[in-house]
Amino acid sequence: MVAVSELIDLLTEISEDSVSSKNVKLKINHIVAILKTDSDISLKKNKVAHELDDLASGNDIDSFTRTQLLGIVSALENVEE
């Protein structure tokens, strides 16, 4: 099982990477804000998965970052409820 805090750490690491564009950093910060809300975990998982899919399919993202984001989507499925 994966904790939400672990996902937040992984996303923060990506946003702090010098390779990430400003747009990617802003979107990741938005995703982290969703994860930190007090709403239902299944609702958060759906919102975050949608946001990560949109971000990973963007043109302004390098292949390594895209792979990291898709790994986070996979880990999201195993988040403790």
Secondary structure in CASP SS format (residue, H / E / C, confidence):
PFRMAT SS
TARGET T0000
AUTHOR 0000-0000-0000
METHOD secondary structure of the structure
MODEL  1
M C 1.00
V E 1.00
A C 1.00
V H 1.00
S H 1.00
E H 1.00
L H 1.00
I H 1.00
D H 1.00
L H 1.00
L H 1.00
T H 1.00
E H 1.00
I H 1.00
S H 1.00
E C 1.00
D C 1.00
S C 1.00
V C 1.00
S C 1.00
S C 1.00
K H 1.00
N H 1.00
V H 1.00
K H 1.00
L H 1.00
K H 1.00
I H 1.00
N H 1.00
H H 1.00
I H 1.00
V H 1.00
A H 1.00
I H 1.00
L H 1.00
K H 1.00
T C 1.00
D C 1.00
S C 1.00
D C 1.00
I H 1.00
S H 1.00
L H 1.00
K H 1.00
K H 1.00
N H 1.00
K H 1.00
V H 1.00
A H 1.00
H H 1.00
E H 1.00
L H 1.00
D H 1.00
D H 1.00
L H 1.00
A H 1.00
S C 1.00
G C 1.00
N C 1.00
D C 1.00
I C 1.00
D C 1.00
S H 1.00
F H 1.00
T H 1.00
R H 1.00
T H 1.00
Q H 1.00
L H 1.00
L H 1.00
G H 1.00
I H 1.00
V H 1.00
S H 1.00
A H 1.00
L H 1.00
E C 1.00
N C 1.00
V E 1.00
E C 1.00
E C 1.00
END
